[in-house]
Amino acid sequence: MAAAAGLVMGVIGLAMGGVGMVPLMKSFAPDKTDQTTTVRIGVGTSTDSSATTQGNVPGIALFDVVGRPIGESRGSHDTIGDGSFQDIKVEAPDDIGGRQAEYISISKGGNDALCIAYITVTWPDNSKYIFSGDVGYQCGAHWYPSQTTFGESNPGYKPRCFWIDGDSSNGITTQGIGLHITDFEATKERSTAFNKDQDLMCKSAPRFKLYDQLTSDMSLPYFDPPLEFVPGTLVDKDPNKVKVPGSNRDPKNAPPSRRSLQNRNALSKNSFSSRETHNLQNHNATHHGFLPYMPSMTGILITSNDTLTSAIELCKSDTSRGPDHVSFTEKMFCDMQTKILWPLCIGSRDIRGCFDTLSHSMRPAKRILRRGEASVPDKSYHTVNHWH
């Protein structure tokens, strides 16, 4: 259970390049309400409403330790503001009362994509749990850097946010997630175990799973029997009992199996017009073989001095989604439309072409391109935001 004493709790996140424990004040989660579980959805910050990570309020469904439903809150077309949060209260019926919601589904509320940086859960007995967007990133969700900060370190911890969407119109095929929230309470030992074997987080359907089709009236898998942990460390006693599909009390109402990455990318392509696909497929066919582009981010540029965000990582990732990105620390520009890296013109001797951070445009190559080299794209922006 969550720590009953003290003001600080731990959350699983990324630290020193791997999975680690991030300290966090318990006051970060909302206060208790009798017979009501409160789920707080924290949205990634992009510092400007036009480069938004905001989206529709998601649906929430709660299940107890043996997969019995507790209650649900349907999603809506209302929005959670960029860098803000929404407390979603799910009240249980009288015959269920204050039953603890160990399993939680978060599903799309509409077709306005939402980038989730963190999730906190407060049970009726005031136990509190927190889930970081970095787990979604580690487990293959579509993602983007965020400026949302929490944690007790200085500077604060900035988790990546992961995207959910209802119609795949931005190349985001994930409609929601299911998670066993209690499994993400951090200890040093548990963090070490997850870092050594990330399948303990990502290849366990009851613990954490991304769903391409999910609504709040669908049932989730659960551990049967419940997991056992080493006292004091919260390390799984038997890892083989973790990497399982789990049981489901209502298998006819379970979410469909997730598509393969190849099929998901095909769906992502089909959501764009044929003209957009034709214009980009030459780049993508030779790079990643899929369309990583979000049309809603056209004309938006993020420039950053933040050492925790990386243009190189964005371009190398098959699952990153969002606006074009400049890293002054790395002196690199990531064209998110094609996932091709270009050097900045600042002190650059690269004659293939470079990105000019004053005009926010590409400078053409100084020579004839060799076969296989990417042509210099035409770039222009109506919105430029700077991250410190």
C-alpha positions as CSV (number, residue, x, y, z in Angstrom):
1,M,0.0,0.0,0.0
2,A,1.1,3.6,-0.3
3,A,3.2,5.0,2.6
4,A,0.8,5.9,5.4
5,A,3.3,8.1,7.2
6,G,5.5,10.9,6.0
7,L,5.0,13.6,3.4
8,V,7.1,12.1,0.6
9,M,6.4,9.2,-1.7
10,G,8.3,7.7,-4.6
11,V,7.2,7.3,-8.2
12,I,8.7,5.2,-11.0
13,G,10.3,7.4,-13.6
14,L,13.5,8.0,-15.5
15,A,16.6,8.9,-13.6
16,M,20.3,8.9,-14.8
17,G,19.3,7.4,-18.1
18,G,17.3,4.5,-16.8
19,V,14.3,3.6,-14.7
20,G,14.6,5.1,-11.2
21,M,12.7,6.4,-8.2
22,V,11.6,10.1,-8.2
23,P,10.6,11.5,-4.8
24,L,7.3,13.4,-4.7
25,M,5.3,15.2,-2.1
26,K,2.1,13.3,-1.2
27,S,0.3,16.6,-1.4
28,F,0.8,16.5,-5.2
29,A,-2.2,14.1,-5.3
30,P,-5.8,15.3,-4.4
31,D,-7.3,14.8,-1.0
32,K,-9.6,11.9,-0.2
33,T,-13.4,11.9,-0.6
34,D,-15.5,9.2,1.2
35,Q,-16.7,6.5,-1.2
36,T,-15.1,8.3,-4.1
37,T,-11.8,7.6,-5.9
38,T,-10.2,10.7,-7.5
39,V,-8.1,10.3,-10.6
40,R,-6.0,13.4,-11.5
41,I,-4.9,13.6,-15.1
42,G,-1.9,15.9,-15.6
43,V,-1.3,17.2,-19.1
44,G,2.1,18.0,-20.6
45,T,3.1,21.6,-20.9
46,S,4.1,23.2,-24.3
47,T,4.2,26.8,-23.0
48,D,1.8,28.0,-25.7
49,S,-1.7,27.1,-26.5
50,S,-1.1,26.8,-30.2
51,A,1.6,24.1,-29.6
52,T,-0.8,22.3,-27.4
53,T,-0.6,19.0,-25.5
54,Q,-4.1,19.7,-24.2
55,G,-7.0,17.4,-25.3
56,N,-10.4,15.9,-24.4
57,V,-11.2,14.8,-20.8
58,P,-10.6,11.0,-20.8
59,G,-12.9,8.3,-19.6
60,I,-12.0,6.5,-16.4
61,A,-13.0,2.9,-15.2
62,L,-12.0,1.4,-11.9
63,F,-11.6,-2.2,-10.8
64,D,-10.7,-3.9,-7.5
65,V,-7.9,-6.4,-6.8
66,V,-9.8,-9.3,-8.3
67,G,-11.1,-7.3,-11.4
68,R,-14.5,-6.5,-10.2
69,P,-15.8,-3.1,-11.5
70,I,-16.1,-0.3,-9.0
71,G,-17.4,2.5,-11.2
72,E,-16.7,4.6,-14.2
73,S,-16.7,8.2,-15.5
74,R,-17.4,8.6,-19.2
75,G,-15.1,10.8,-21.2
76,S,-16.2,14.1,-22.7
77,H,-15.4,16.6,-25.4
78,D,-14.5,19.1,-22.7
79,T,-10.7,19.8,-22.7
80,I,-8.0,19.7,-20.1
81,G,-5.9,22.9,-20.6
82,D,-2.3,22.7,-21.7
83,G,0.0,22.2,-18.6
84,S,-3.1,21.9,-16.4
85,F,-4.8,18.9,-14.7
86,Q,-8.3,17.6,-14.2
87,D,-9.6,15.8,-11.1
88,I,-12.1,13.1,-12.2
89,K,-14.2,11.7,-9.4
90,V,-15.6,8.2,-9.6
91,E,-18.2,7.5,-6.8
92,A,-18.8,3.9,-6.0
93,P,-22.3,2.5,-5.3
94,D,-23.3,2.0,-1.6
95,D,-22.8,-1.7,-1.8
96,I,-19.2,-1.2,-2.9
97,G,-18.4,1.7,-0.7
98,G,-14.7,2.6,-0.3
99,R,-13.3,-0.4,-2.2
100,Q,-9.7,0.2,-3.4
101,A,-9.3,0.7,-7.1
102,E,-6.1,-1.1,-8.0
103,Y,-6.8,-1.4,-11.7
104,I,-7.6,1.7,-13.8
105,S,-8.3,2.3,-17.4
106,I,-7.8,5.7,-19.0
107,S,-9.5,6.0,-22.4
108,K,-10.0,8.7,-25.0
109,G,-12.7,11.2,-24.4
110,G,-13.0,12.5,-28.0
111,N,-10.9,13.0,-31.1
112,D,-8.7,15.8,-29.7
113,A,-5.5,14.1,-28.8
114,L,-4.3,14.4,-25.2
115,C,-0.7,14.1,-24.0
116,I,-0.6,12.8,-20.4
117,A,2.4,13.6,-18.2
118,Y,1.2,12.0,-15.0
119,I,-1.7,10.3,-13.3
120,T,-2.4,10.4,-9.6
121,V,-5.0,8.3,-7.8
122,T,-6.5,9.0,-4.3
123,W,-8.6,6.2,-2.7
124,P,-11.4,6.9,-0.3
125,D,-9.1,5.9,2.6
126,N,-6.6,8.6,1.4
127,S,-4.0,6.2,0.0
128,K,-2.3,7.8,-2.9
129,Y,-0.5,6.5,-6.0
130,I,1.2,8.2,-8.9
131,F,2.0,7.1,-12.4
132,S,4.6,8.9,-14.6
133,G,4.3,9.5,-18.3
134,D,7.9,8.2,-18.6
135,V,6.5,4.6,-18.1
136,G,4.3,5.1,-21.2
137,Y,7.4,6.3,-23.1
138,Q,9.5,3.3,-22.0
139,C,6.7,0.9,-23.0
140,G,6.2,2.1,-26.6
141,A,3.6,4.8,-26.3
142,H,3.6,7.8,-28.7
143,W,5.3,10.6,-26.7
144,Y,6.7,14.1,-26.7
145,P,8.9,16.0,-24.2
146,S,7.0,18.1,-21.6
147,Q,7.7,21.1,-19.4
148,T,5.4,19.9,-16.7
149,T,7.4,19.6,-13.5
150,F,7.0,17.7,-10.3
151,G,9.2,16.1,-7.7
152,E,11.4,17.3,-4.9
153,S,14.7,17.7,-6.8
154,N,16.0,21.0,-8.1
155,P,15.4,21.4,-11.0
156,G,12.1,19.4,-10.8
157,Y,11.5,16.2,-12.6
158,K,10.0,16.6,-16.1
159,P,8.4,13.4,-17.3
160,R,7.6,12.9,-21.0
161,C,4.0,12.9,-21.8
162,F,2.3,10.1,-23.8
163,W,-0.5,10.6,-26.3
164,I,-4.0,9.1,-26.5
165,D,-6.4,9.9,-29.3
166,G,-9.8,8.8,-30.5
167,D,-9.5,8.7,-34.3
168,S,-5.8,8.3,-35.2
169,S,-5.9,11.6,-37.1
170,N,-2.5,12.6,-35.8
171,G,-0.8,9.3,-36.3
172,I,-1.6,8.3,-32.7
173,T,-3.2,4.9,-32.7
174,T,-3.5,4.5,-28.9
175,Q,-7.0,5.1,-27.5
176,G,-6.1,4.4,-23.9
177,I,-4.2,2.5,-21.2
178,G,-4.8,0.0,-18.5
179,L,-2.6,-0.1,-15.4
180,H,-2.3,-1.7,-12.0
181,I,-1.6,1.6,-10.2
182,T,-0.2,0.0,-7.0
183,D,2.7,-1.5,-8.9
184,F,4.2,1.9,-9.6
185,E,4.9,2.9,-6.0
186,A,8.7,3.1,-6.1
187,T,11.4,1.7,-3.9
188,K,15.1,1.6,-4.9
189,E,14.9,-2.1,-5.2
190,R,11.8,-2.1,-7.4
191,S,13.2,0.6,-9.6
192,T,16.4,-1.5,-10.0
193,A,14.4,-4.6,-10.9
194,F,12.3,-2.6,-13.5
195,N,15.5,-1.1,-15.0
196,K,17.2,-4.5,-15.3
197,D,14.1,-6.1,-16.9
198,Q,11.7,-3.6,-18.4
199,D,9.4,-6.5,-19.5
200,L,8.2,-6.4,-15.8
201,M,6.6,-3.1,-16.7
202,C,5.9,-3.4,-20.4
203,K,5.1,-7.0,-21.1
204,S,2.6,-7.5,-18.4
205,A,-1.0,-6.9,-19.5
206,P,-2.4,-6.5,-16.0
207,R,0.4,-4.2,-14.9
208,F,0.5,-1.8,-17.9
209,K,-0.9,-2.0,-21.4
210,L,-1.5,0.3,-24.3
211,Y,-4.8,-0.3,-26.2
212,D,-5.6,0.7,-29.7
213,Q,-9.3,0.3,-28.9
214,L,-10.5,1.2,-25.4
215,T,-13.6,2.7,-23.8
216,S,-14.6,3.1,-20.2
217,D,-17.2,0.3,-20.3
218,M,-14.6,-2.3,-21.3
219,S,-13.1,-4.7,-18.7
220,L,-9.4,-5.0,-17.8
221,P,-7.2,-8.0,-17.2
222,Y,-6.1,-8.6,-13.6
223,F,-3.5,-10.8,-11.8
224,D,-5.1,-14.1,-10.7
225,P,-3.9,-14.9,-8.1
226,P,-2.8,-11.5,-6.9
227,L,0.9,-10.8,-7.0
228,E,3.2,-11.3,-4.0
229,F,6.1,-9.0,-3.2
230,V,9.3,-9.1,-1.1
231,P,8.4,-7.3,2.1
232,G,10.0,-3.8,2.4
233,T,11.3,-3.7,-1.2
234,L,8.1,-4.3,-3.2
235,V,10.1,-6.5,-5.7
236,D,8.1,-9.2,-7.4
237,K,8.6,-12.6,-5.7
238,D,8.0,-14.5,-9.0
239,P,8.6,-12.5,-12.2
240,N,7.1,-15.3,-14.2
241,K,3.7,-14.5,-12.7
242,V,4.0,-10.9,-13.8
243,K,4.6,-11.4,-17.5
244,V,1.1,-12.9,-18.2
245,P,-2.0,-11.8,-20.1
246,G,-4.0,-11.9,-16.9
247,S,-7.6,-13.0,-16.3
248,N,-10.7,-11.1,-17.2
249,R,-14.1,-11.3,-15.5
250,D,-15.9,-10.2,-18.7
251,P,-13.8,-11.5,-21.6
252,K,-16.5,-10.7,-24.1
253,N,-16.2,-7.1,-23.1
254,A,-12.4,-7.0,-23.0
255,P,-10.4,-4.6,-25.3
256,P,-9.3,-6.1,-28.6
257,S,-5.7,-7.3,-28.9
258,R,-3.4,-4.5,-29.9
259,R,-2.3,-4.3,-33.5
260,S,1.2,-5.1,-34.5
261,L,3.5,-2.0,-35.0
262,Q,3.3,-2.5,-38.7
263,N,-0.5,-2.5,-38.7
264,R,-0.7,0.4,-36.4
265,N,1.5,2.4,-38.7
266,A,-0.6,1.4,-41.7
267,L,-3.7,2.7,-39.9
268,S,-1.8,5.9,-39.0
269,K,-1.1,6.4,-42.7
270,N,-4.6,5.8,-43.7
271,S,-5.9,8.6,-41.5
272,F,-4.2,11.2,-43.7
273,S,-5.2,12.4,-47.1
274,S,-3.6,10.7,-50.1
275,R,-1.8,13.9,-51.0
276,E,-0.2,14.3,-47.6
277,T,0.9,10.7,-47.7
278,H,2.3,11.0,-51.2
279,N,4.3,14.1,-50.3
280,L,6.0,12.5,-47.3
281,Q,6.3,8.8,-48.2
282,N,9.5,9.2,-50.1
283,H,11.2,10.5,-46.9
284,N,9.6,8.0,-44.6
285,A,10.0,4.9,-46.8
286,T,13.8,5.3,-46.6
287,H,13.9,6.4,-42.9
288,H,11.4,4.6,-40.6
289,G,8.9,3.2,-43.1
290,F,5.9,5.0,-41.4
291,L,4.3,8.4,-41.1
292,P,5.2,10.0,-37.8
293,Y,3.7,13.4,-38.7
294,M,1.0,15.3,-36.7
295,P,-0.8,17.7,-39.1
296,S,-2.1,19.7,-36.2
297,M,1.5,20.6,-35.4
298,T,2.3,22.0,-38.9
299,G,4.0,25.4,-38.6
300,I,4.9,25.0,-34.9
301,L,8.5,25.0,-33.7
302,I,9.9,24.3,-30.2
303,T,13.4,25.6,-29.4
304,S,15.0,24.5,-26.2
305,N,18.0,25.1,-23.9
306,D,16.7,22.3,-21.7
307,T,19.4,19.6,-21.3
308,L,16.6,17.1,-20.5
309,T,15.1,17.3,-24.0
310,S,16.8,15.9,-27.0
311,A,16.3,16.6,-30.7
312,I,18.4,13.5,-31.4
313,E,16.2,11.3,-29.3
314,L,13.0,12.7,-30.9
315,C,14.3,11.9,-34.4
316,K,15.6,8.5,-33.6
317,S,12.4,7.4,-31.9
318,D,9.8,5.6,-34.0
319,T,7.1,6.6,-31.5
320,S,7.7,10.3,-30.9
321,R,4.9,12.7,-32.1
322,G,4.8,16.5,-32.0
323,P,6.2,19.7,-33.4
324,D,9.6,20.2,-34.9
325,H,12.3,20.6,-32.3
326,V,15.6,22.6,-31.9
327,S,18.1,21.6,-29.2
328,F,20.6,24.4,-28.6
329,T,22.5,22.0,-26.3
330,E,22.9,19.4,-29.0
331,K,23.1,22.0,-31.8
332,M,20.6,19.9,-33.8
333,F,17.2,20.3,-35.4
334,C,14.7,17.5,-35.7
335,D,12.3,17.7,-38.6
336,M,9.4,15.7,-37.0
337,Q,7.7,15.5,-40.4
338,T,10.4,13.2,-41.8
339,K,12.3,12.3,-38.6
340,I,15.5,13.6,-40.2
341,L,18.2,15.4,-38.1
342,W,19.9,18.5,-39.4
343,P,22.7,20.5,-37.7
344,L,22.1,24.1,-36.6
345,C,23.8,26.7,-38.7
346,I,25.5,28.1,-35.6
347,G,29.2,27.3,-36.3
348,S,28.2,24.5,-38.6
349,R,30.4,23.4,-41.5
350,D,27.9,20.9,-42.8
351,I,27.4,21.6,-46.5
352,R,24.3,19.3,-46.8
353,G,22.2,22.0,-45.4
354,C,21.5,23.4,-41.9
355,F,18.8,25.0,-39.8
356,D,19.0,28.8,-39.3
357,T,17.7,29.6,-35.8
358,L,17.4,33.3,-36.6
359,S,15.1,33.0,-39.6
360,H,13.7,29.7,-38.4
361,S,14.2,28.2,-41.9
362,M,16.5,25.7,-43.6
363,R,19.6,26.9,-45.5
364,P,20.1,25.0,-48.7
365,A,23.0,22.7,-49.4
366,K,26.2,24.2,-50.7
367,R,26.8,21.4,-53.1
368,I,24.9,18.8,-55.2
369,L,23.5,16.2,-52.9
370,R,24.8,12.7,-53.2
371,R,22.5,9.7,-53.9
372,G,20.7,8.8,-50.7
373,E,21.1,12.1,-49.0
374,A,17.8,13.9,-48.0
375,S,16.9,17.0,-49.9
376,V,16.7,20.2,-47.8
377,P,13.1,20.8,-46.8
378,D,11.2,24.0,-47.0
379,K,10.4,25.1,-43.5
380,S,8.3,28.0,-42.2
381,Y,6.5,28.6,-38.8
382,H,3.7,30.7,-37.5
383,T,4.5,29.8,-33.9
384,V,7.9,29.5,-32.2
385,N,8.1,28.6,-28.5
386,H,11.2,28.6,-26.4
387,W,11.8,26.2,-23.6
388,H,14.4,27.2,-20.9
